[in-house]
Amino acid sequence: MFNLSVVNIIPDAHKDAVNQIAELYDCGENNLSVKLIDSSGAIYWGCHSWWKPEDYAIFSDDELRQQVVPAELAPALEHLYERLMLDGSSQENWQSALDELGLSLVEAE
């Protein structure tokens, strides 16, 4: 059952590396595609996805990550913010993540 709400947010400098990692896990292209900004003007990228808890446990296992993620991409994961909510509201999880990090959506240009 896909009942684990997962919010991921990354600073702009690490977006491409984390998107490459997501592709290695067959999560598709350009997952971190929601442009965010903090009060100082720094850019971040975020996404929300639904996971099965058992699949997320495999994805987040450090030993298994070492087998999947190339060494040159691995340091980007240190900058990845993840917020999990089991059986909760995806919108509440997303908004709580933005509030915790002091981020807001970048309006379309």
LUMLUM-359726 format. One record per atom (N, C-alpha, C): residue number from 0; atom name; x, y, z. Coordinates in Angstrom, 1 decimal, decimal comma. Example, Ala and Ser with C-alpha at 12.3 -4.5 7.8 and 13.67 -1.06 7.14 Angstrom:
residues 2
+------+------+--------+--------+--------+
: resi : name :     px :     py :     pz :
+------+------+--------+--------+--------+
:    0 :    N :   13,2 :   -5,7 :    7,8 :
:    0 :   CA :   12,3 :   -4,5 :    7,8 :
:    0 :    C :   13,2 :   -3,3 :    7,8 :
:    1 :    N :   12,8 :   -2,2 :    7,1 :
:    1 :   CA :   13,7 :   -1,1 :    7,1 :
:    1 :    C :   12,9 :    0,0 :    7,9 :
+------+------+--------+--------+--------+
end
This chain:
residues 109
+------+------+--------+--------+--------+
: resi : name :     px :     py :     pz :
+------+------+--------+--------+--------+
:    0 :    N :    0,9 :   -1,2 :    0,0 :
:    0 :   CA :    0,0 :    0,0 :    0,0 :
:    0 :    C :    0,9 :    1,2 :    0,0 :
:    1 :    N :    0,6 :    2,2 :   -0,9 :
:    1 :   CA :    1,4 :    3,4 :   -1,0 :
:    1 :    C :    0,8 :    4,4 :    0,0 :
:    2 :    N :    1,3 :    4,3 :    1,2 :
:    2 :   CA :    0,7 :    5,2 :    2,3 :
:    2 :    C :    1,8 :    6,0 :    3,0 :
:    3 :    N :    3,0 :    6,1 :    2,5 :
:    3 :   CA :    4,0 :    6,9 :    3,1 :
:    3 :    C :    4,3 :    8,1 :    2,2 :
:    4 :    N :    3,9 :    9,2 :    2,7 :
:    4 :   CA :    4,1 :   10,5 :    2,0 :
:    4 :    C :    5,5 :   10,9 :    2,3 :
:    5 :    N :    6,2 :   11,2 :    1,1 :
:    5 :   CA :    7,6 :   11,6 :    1,2 :
:    5 :    C :    7,9 :   12,9 :    0,5 :
:    6 :    N :    8,4 :   13,9 :    1,2 :
:    6 :   CA :    8,8 :   15,1 :    0,6 :
:    6 :    C :   10,3 :   15,2 :    0,6 :
:    7 :    N :   10,8 :   15,5 :   -0,6 :
:    7 :   CA :   12,3 :   15,6 :   -0,8 :
:    7 :    C :   12,6 :   17,1 :   -1,2 :
:    8 :    N :   13,6 :   17,7 :   -0,6 :
:    8 :   CA :   14,0 :   19,0 :   -1,0 :
:    8 :    C :   15,5 :   19,0 :   -1,0 :
:    9 :    N :   16,1 :   19,7 :   -2,0 :
:    9 :   CA :   17,5 :   19,8 :   -2,2 :
:    9 :    C :   18,0 :   21,2 :   -2,6 :
:   10 :    N :   19,1 :   21,7 :   -2,1 :
:   10 :   CA :   19,6 :   22,9 :   -2,6 :
:   10 :    C :   19,9 :   22,8 :   -4,1 :
:   11 :    N :   19,8 :   23,9 :   -4,8 :
:   11 :   CA :   20,0 :   24,0 :   -6,3 :
:   11 :    C :   21,3 :   23,3 :   -6,7 :
:   12 :    N :   22,4 :   23,5 :   -6,0 :
:   12 :   CA :   23,7 :   22,9 :   -6,4 :
:   12 :    C :   23,7 :   21,4 :   -6,5 :
:   13 :    N :   22,8 :   20,7 :   -5,9 :
:   13 :   CA :   22,8 :   19,3 :   -5,8 :
:   13 :    C :   21,6 :   18,6 :   -6,6 :
:   14 :    N :   20,8 :   19,5 :   -7,2 :
:   14 :   CA :   19,6 :   19,0 :   -7,9 :
:   14 :    C :   19,9 :   18,0 :   -8,9 :
:   15 :    N :   20,8 :   18,2 :   -9,8 :
:   15 :   CA :   21,1 :   17,3 :  -10,9 :
:   15 :    C :   21,6 :   15,9 :  -10,4 :
:   16 :    N :   22,4 :   16,0 :   -9,4 :
:   16 :   CA :   23,0 :   14,7 :   -8,8 :
:   16 :    C :   21,8 :   13,9 :   -8,2 :
:   17 :    N :   21,0 :   14,5 :   -7,5 :
:   17 :   CA :   19,9 :   13,8 :   -6,8 :
:   17 :    C :   18,9 :   13,3 :   -7,8 :
:   18 :    N :   18,6 :   14,1 :   -8,9 :
:   18 :   CA :   17,7 :   13,6 :   -9,9 :
:   18 :    C :   18,3 :   12,4 :  -10,7 :
:   19 :    N :   19,7 :   12,4 :  -10,8 :
:   19 :   CA :   20,3 :   11,2 :  -11,4 :
:   19 :    C :   20,2 :   10,0 :  -10,5 :
:   20 :    N :   20,3 :   10,2 :   -9,2 :
:   20 :   CA :   20,1 :    9,1 :   -8,3 :
:   20 :    C :   18,7 :    8,5 :   -8,3 :
:   21 :    N :   17,7 :    9,4 :   -8,4 :
:   21 :   CA :   16,3 :    9,0 :   -8,6 :
:   21 :    C :   16,1 :    8,1 :   -9,8 :
:   22 :    N :   16,8 :    8,5 :  -10,9 :
:   22 :   CA :   16,7 :    7,7 :  -12,1 :
:   22 :    C :   17,3 :    6,3 :  -11,9 :
:   23 :    N :   18,4 :    6,3 :  -11,2 :
:   23 :   CA :   19,0 :    5,0 :  -10,9 :
:   23 :    C :   18,1 :    4,0 :  -10,1 :
:   24 :    N :   17,1 :    4,6 :   -9,4 :
:   24 :   CA :   16,1 :    3,8 :   -8,6 :
:   24 :    C :   14,8 :    3,7 :   -9,4 :
:   25 :    N :   14,9 :    4,0 :  -10,7 :
:   25 :   CA :   13,7 :    3,9 :  -11,6 :
:   25 :    C :   12,5 :    4,7 :  -11,1 :
:   26 :    N :   12,9 :    5,9 :  -10,6 :
:   26 :   CA :   11,8 :    6,8 :  -10,2 :
:   26 :    C :   11,5 :    7,9 :  -11,3 :
:   27 :    N :   12,1 :    7,7 :  -12,4 :
:   27 :   CA :   11,8 :    8,7 :  -13,5 :
:   27 :    C :   12,8 :    9,8 :  -13,6 :
:   28 :    N :   12,5 :   10,7 :  -14,5 :
:   28 :   CA :   13,4 :   11,8 :  -14,8 :
:   28 :    C :   12,9 :   13,1 :  -14,1 :
:   29 :    N :   13,8 :   14,0 :  -13,7 :
:   29 :   CA :   13,5 :   15,3 :  -13,2 :
:   29 :    C :   12,5 :   15,3 :  -12,1 :
:   30 :    N :   12,7 :   14,4 :  -11,1 :
:   30 :   CA :   11,8 :   14,3 :  -10,0 :
:   30 :    C :   11,7 :   15,6 :   -9,1 :
:   31 :    N :   12,9 :   16,2 :   -8,9 :
:   31 :   CA :   12,9 :   17,4 :   -8,1 :
:   31 :    C :   12,7 :   18,6 :   -9,0 :
:   32 :    N :   11,4 :   18,9 :   -9,3 :
:   32 :   CA :   11,1 :   19,9 :  -10,3 :
:   32 :    C :   10,3 :   21,1 :   -9,8 :
:   33 :    N :   10,0 :   21,1 :   -8,5 :
:   33 :   CA :    9,2 :   22,2 :   -8,0 :
:   33 :    C :   10,3 :   23,2 :   -7,4 :
:   34 :    N :   10,3 :   24,4 :   -8,0 :
:   34 :   CA :   11,3 :   25,4 :   -7,7 :
:   34 :    C :   10,8 :   26,2 :   -6,4 :
:   35 :    N :   11,8 :   26,2 :   -5,5 :
:   35 :   CA :   11,5 :   26,9 :   -4,2 :
:   35 :    C :   12,5 :   27,9 :   -3,9 :
:   36 :    N :   12,2 :   28,8 :   -3,0 :
:   36 :   CA :   13,2 :   29,9 :   -2,6 :
:   36 :    C :   13,1 :   30,2 :   -1,1 :
:   37 :    N :   14,2 :   30,6 :   -0,5 :
:   37 :   CA :   14,2 :   30,9 :    0,9 :
:   37 :    C :   14,3 :   32,5 :    1,0 :
:   38 :    N :   14,3 :   33,0 :    2,2 :
:   38 :   CA :   14,2 :   34,4 :    2,4 :
:   38 :    C :   15,4 :   35,2 :    1,9 :
:   39 :    N :   16,6 :   34,5 :    1,7 :
:   39 :   CA :   17,8 :   35,1 :    1,2 :
:   39 :    C :   17,9 :   35,0 :   -0,3 :
:   40 :    N :   16,9 :   34,3 :   -0,9 :
:   40 :   CA :   17,0 :   34,2 :   -2,4 :
:   40 :    C :   17,6 :   32,9 :   -2,9 :
:   41 :    N :   18,0 :   32,1 :   -2,0 :
:   41 :   CA :   18,6 :   30,8 :   -2,4 :
:   41 :    C :   17,6 :   29,9 :   -3,0 :
:   42 :    N :   17,9 :   29,2 :   -4,0 :
:   42 :   CA :   17,0 :   28,3 :   -4,8 :
:   42 :    C :   17,2 :   26,9 :   -4,3 :
:   43 :    N :   16,0 :   26,2 :   -4,1 :
:   43 :   CA :   15,9 :   24,8 :   -3,8 :
:   43 :    C :   15,0 :   24,2 :   -4,7 :
:   44 :    N :   15,0 :   22,9 :   -4,8 :
:   44 :   CA :   14,1 :   22,1 :   -5,6 :
:   44 :    C :   13,4 :   21,0 :   -4,8 :
:   45 :    N :   12,1 :   20,8 :   -5,0 :
:   45 :   CA :   11,4 :   19,8 :   -4,2 :
:   45 :    C :   10,5 :   18,9 :   -5,0 :
:   46 :    N :   10,0 :   17,9 :   -4,3 :
:   46 :   CA :    9,0 :   17,0 :   -4,9 :
:   46 :    C :    8,3 :   16,2 :   -3,8 :
:   47 :    N :    7,2 :   15,7 :   -4,1 :
:   47 :   CA :    6,4 :   14,8 :   -3,2 :
:   47 :    C :    6,2 :   13,5 :   -4,0 :
:   48 :    N :    6,2 :   12,4 :   -3,2 :
:   48 :   CA :    5,9 :   11,1 :   -3,8 :
:   48 :    C :    5,3 :   10,2 :   -2,8 :
:   49 :    N :    4,5 :    9,3 :   -3,2 :
:   49 :   CA :    3,9 :    8,2 :   -2,3 :
:   49 :    C :    4,7 :    7,0 :   -2,5 :
:   50 :    N :    5,1 :    6,4 :   -1,3 :
:   50 :   CA :    5,9 :    5,2 :   -1,3 :
:   50 :    C :    5,2 :    4,1 :   -0,5 :
:   51 :    N :    5,5 :    2,8 :   -0,8 :
:   51 :   CA :    5,2 :    1,7 :    0,1 :
:   51 :    C :    6,3 :    1,8 :    1,2 :
:   52 :    N :    6,0 :    1,7 :    2,5 :
:   52 :   CA :    7,0 :    1,8 :    3,5 :
:   52 :    C :    8,1 :    0,8 :    3,3 :
:   53 :    N :    7,8 :   -0,4 :    2,9 :
:   53 :   CA :    8,9 :   -1,4 :    2,7 :
:   53 :    C :    9,8 :   -1,0 :    1,5 :
:   54 :    N :    9,3 :   -0,4 :    0,5 :
:   54 :   CA :   10,2 :    0,1 :   -0,6 :
:   54 :    C :   11,1 :    1,2 :   -0,2 :
:   55 :    N :   10,5 :    2,1 :    0,7 :
:   55 :   CA :   11,3 :    3,2 :    1,1 :
:   55 :    C :   12,4 :    2,8 :    2,1 :
:   56 :    N :   12,1 :    1,7 :    2,8 :
:   56 :   CA :   13,2 :    1,2 :    3,7 :
:   56 :    C :   14,3 :    0,6 :    2,9 :
:   57 :    N :   14,1 :    0,0 :    1,8 :
:   57 :   CA :   15,2 :   -0,4 :    0,9 :
:   57 :    C :   15,9 :    0,7 :    0,3 :
:   58 :    N :   15,2 :    1,8 :   -0,2 :
:   58 :   CA :   15,8 :    2,9 :   -0,8 :
:   58 :    C :   16,7 :    3,7 :    0,2 :
:   59 :    N :   16,3 :    3,8 :    1,5 :
:   59 :   CA :   17,0 :    4,5 :    2,4 :
:   59 :    C :   18,1 :    3,8 :    3,2 :
:   60 :    N :   18,2 :    2,5 :    2,9 :
:   60 :   CA :   19,3 :    1,7 :    3,5 :
:   60 :    C :   20,6 :    2,1 :    3,0 :
:   61 :    N :   21,5 :    2,5 :    3,9 :
:   61 :   CA :   22,9 :    3,0 :    3,5 :
:   61 :    C :   23,7 :    2,0 :    2,8 :
:   62 :    N :   23,7 :    0,7 :    3,2 :
:   62 :   CA :   24,5 :   -0,3 :    2,6 :
:   62 :    C :   24,0 :   -0,6 :    1,1 :
:   63 :    N :   22,7 :   -0,6 :    1,0 :
:   63 :   CA :   22,1 :   -0,8 :   -0,3 :
:   63 :    C :   22,4 :    0,4 :   -1,2 :
:   64 :    N :   22,3 :    1,6 :   -0,7 :
:   64 :   CA :   22,6 :    2,8 :   -1,5 :
:   64 :    C :   24,0 :    2,7 :   -2,0 :
:   65 :    N :   24,9 :    2,2 :   -1,3 :
:   65 :   CA :   26,3 :    2,2 :   -1,7 :
:   65 :    C :   26,5 :    1,3 :   -3,0 :
:   66 :    N :   25,5 :    0,3 :   -3,1 :
:   66 :   CA :   25,6 :   -0,6 :   -4,2 :
:   66 :    C :   24,9 :    0,0 :   -5,5 :
:   67 :    N :   24,1 :    1,0 :   -5,3 :
:   67 :   CA :   23,3 :    1,6 :   -6,4 :
:   67 :    C :   23,9 :    2,9 :   -6,8 :
:   68 :    N :   24,3 :    3,8 :   -5,8 :
:   68 :   CA :   24,6 :    5,1 :   -6,1 :
:   68 :    C :   26,2 :    5,2 :   -6,3 :
:   69 :    N :   26,6 :    5,8 :   -7,5 :
:   69 :   CA :   28,0 :    6,0 :   -7,8 :
:   69 :    C :   28,6 :    6,9 :   -6,8 :
:   70 :    N :   29,9 :    6,7 :   -6,5 :
:   70 :   CA :   30,6 :    7,5 :   -5,4 :
:   70 :    C :   30,6 :    8,9 :   -5,7 :
:   71 :    N :   30,6 :    9,3 :   -7,0 :
:   71 :   CA :   30,6 :   10,8 :   -7,3 :
:   71 :    C :   29,3 :   11,5 :   -7,0 :
:   72 :    N :   28,2 :   10,7 :   -7,0 :
:   72 :   CA :   26,9 :   11,3 :   -6,7 :
:   72 :    C :   26,5 :   11,2 :   -5,2 :
:   73 :    N :   27,1 :   10,3 :   -4,5 :
:   73 :   CA :   26,7 :   10,1 :   -3,1 :
:   73 :    C :   26,8 :   11,3 :   -2,2 :
:   74 :    N :   27,8 :   12,2 :   -2,3 :
:   74 :   CA :   27,8 :   13,3 :   -1,4 :
:   74 :    C :   26,6 :   14,2 :   -1,5 :
:   75 :    N :   25,9 :   14,2 :   -2,6 :
:   75 :   CA :   24,7 :   15,1 :   -2,7 :
:   75 :    C :   23,6 :   14,6 :   -1,8 :
:   76 :    N :   23,6 :   13,3 :   -1,4 :
:   76 :   CA :   22,5 :   12,8 :   -0,5 :
:   76 :    C :   22,6 :   13,5 :    0,9 :
:   77 :    N :   23,8 :   13,9 :    1,2 :
:   77 :   CA :   24,0 :   14,6 :    2,5 :
:   77 :    C :   23,2 :   15,9 :    2,6 :
:   78 :    N :   22,8 :   16,4 :    1,5 :
:   78 :   CA :   22,1 :   17,7 :    1,4 :
:   78 :    C :   20,6 :   17,5 :    1,2 :
:   79 :    N :   20,2 :   16,3 :    1,1 :
:   79 :   CA :   18,8 :   15,9 :    0,8 :
:   79 :    C :   18,0 :   16,0 :    2,1 :
:   80 :    N :   16,9 :   16,8 :    2,0 :
:   80 :   CA :   16,0 :   16,9 :    3,1 :
:   80 :    C :   14,9 :   16,0 :    2,8 :
:   81 :    N :   14,5 :   15,1 :    3,7 :
:   81 :   CA :   13,4 :   14,2 :    3,6 :
:   81 :    C :   12,4 :   14,3 :    4,7 :
:   82 :    N :   11,1 :   14,4 :    4,4 :
:   82 :   CA :   10,1 :   14,5 :    5,5 :
:   82 :    C :    9,1 :   13,4 :    5,2 :
:   83 :    N :    8,9 :   12,5 :    6,1 :
:   83 :   CA :    8,0 :   11,4 :    6,0 :
:   83 :    C :    6,8 :   11,5 :    6,8 :
:   84 :    N :    5,6 :   11,1 :    6,2 :
:   84 :   CA :    4,4 :   11,1 :    7,0 :
:   84 :    C :    3,6 :    9,8 :    6,6 :
:   85 :    N :    3,4 :    8,9 :    7,6 :
:   85 :   CA :    2,7 :    7,7 :    7,3 :
:   85 :    C :    1,2 :    7,9 :    7,5 :
:   86 :    N :    0,4 :    7,5 :    6,5 :
:   86 :   CA :   -1,0 :    7,6 :    6,5 :
:   86 :    C :   -1,5 :    9,0 :    6,8 :
:   87 :    N :   -0,8 :   10,0 :    6,3 :
:   87 :   CA :   -1,1 :   11,4 :    6,5 :
:   87 :    C :   -1,5 :   12,1 :    5,2 :
:   88 :    N :   -1,7 :   13,4 :    5,3 :
:   88 :   CA :   -2,1 :   14,2 :    4,2 :
:   88 :    C :   -0,8 :   14,7 :    3,4 :
:   89 :    N :   -0,8 :   14,4 :    2,1 :
:   89 :   CA :    0,4 :   14,8 :    1,4 :
:   89 :    C :    0,5 :   16,4 :    1,4 :
:   90 :    N :   -0,6 :   17,1 :    1,3 :
:   90 :   CA :   -0,5 :   18,5 :    1,3 :
:   90 :    C :    0,0 :   19,1 :    2,7 :
:   91 :    N :   -0,4 :   18,4 :    3,8 :
:   91 :   CA :    0,0 :   18,8 :    5,1 :
:   91 :    C :    1,5 :   18,5 :    5,2 :
:   92 :    N :    2,0 :   17,4 :    4,7 :
:   92 :   CA :    3,4 :   17,0 :    4,8 :
:   92 :    C :    4,2 :   18,1 :    4,0 :
:   93 :    N :    3,8 :   18,4 :    2,8 :
:   93 :   CA :    4,5 :   19,3 :    1,9 :
:   93 :    C :    4,6 :   20,7 :    2,6 :
:   94 :    N :    3,4 :   21,2 :    3,1 :
:   94 :   CA :    3,4 :   22,5 :    3,7 :
:   94 :    C :    4,3 :   22,6 :    5,0 :
:   95 :    N :    4,3 :   21,5 :    5,7 :
:   95 :   CA :    5,1 :   21,4 :    6,9 :
:   95 :    C :    6,6 :   21,4 :    6,6 :
:   96 :    N :    7,0 :   20,8 :    5,5 :
:   96 :   CA :    8,3 :   20,8 :    5,1 :
:   96 :    C :    8,8 :   22,2 :    4,6 :
:   97 :    N :    7,9 :   22,9 :    3,9 :
:   97 :   CA :    8,2 :   24,2 :    3,5 :
:   97 :    C :    8,4 :   25,2 :    4,7 :
:   98 :    N :    7,5 :   25,0 :    5,6 :
:   98 :   CA :    7,5 :   25,8 :    6,9 :
:   98 :    C :    8,8 :   25,6 :    7,7 :
:   99 :    N :    9,1 :   24,3 :    7,8 :
:   99 :   CA :   10,3 :   23,9 :    8,6 :
:   99 :    C :   11,6 :   24,5 :    8,0 :
:  100 :    N :   11,7 :   24,6 :    6,7 :
:  100 :   CA :   12,9 :   25,1 :    6,0 :
:  100 :    C :   12,8 :   26,5 :    5,6 :
:  101 :    N :   11,6 :   27,2 :    5,9 :
:  101 :   CA :   11,5 :   28,6 :    5,5 :
:  101 :    C :   11,5 :   28,8 :    4,0 :
:  102 :    N :   10,8 :   27,9 :    3,3 :
:  102 :   CA :   10,8 :   28,0 :    1,8 :
:  102 :    C :    9,4 :   28,4 :    1,3 :
:  103 :    N :    9,4 :   28,9 :    0,1 :
:  103 :   CA :    8,1 :   29,2 :   -0,5 :
:  103 :    C :    8,3 :   28,9 :   -2,0 :
:  104 :    N :    7,1 :   28,6 :   -2,7 :
:  104 :   CA :    7,1 :   28,3 :   -4,1 :
:  104 :    C :    7,6 :   29,5 :   -4,9 :
:  105 :    N :    8,3 :   29,3 :   -6,0 :
:  105 :   CA :    8,7 :   30,4 :   -6,9 :
:  105 :    C :    7,5 :   30,5 :   -7,8 :
:  106 :    N :    7,0 :   31,7 :   -7,9 :
:  106 :   CA :    5,9 :   32,0 :   -8,8 :
:  106 :    C :    6,4 :   31,9 :  -10,3 :
:  107 :    N :    5,5 :   31,4 :  -11,1 :
:  107 :   CA :    5,9 :   31,3 :  -12,6 :
:  107 :    C :    6,3 :   32,6 :  -13,1 :
:  108 :    N :    7,4 :   32,5 :  -13,9 :
:  108 :   CA :    7,9 :   33,8 :  -14,5 :
:  108 :    C :    7,3 :   34,1 :  -15,8 :
+------+------+--------+--------+--------+
end
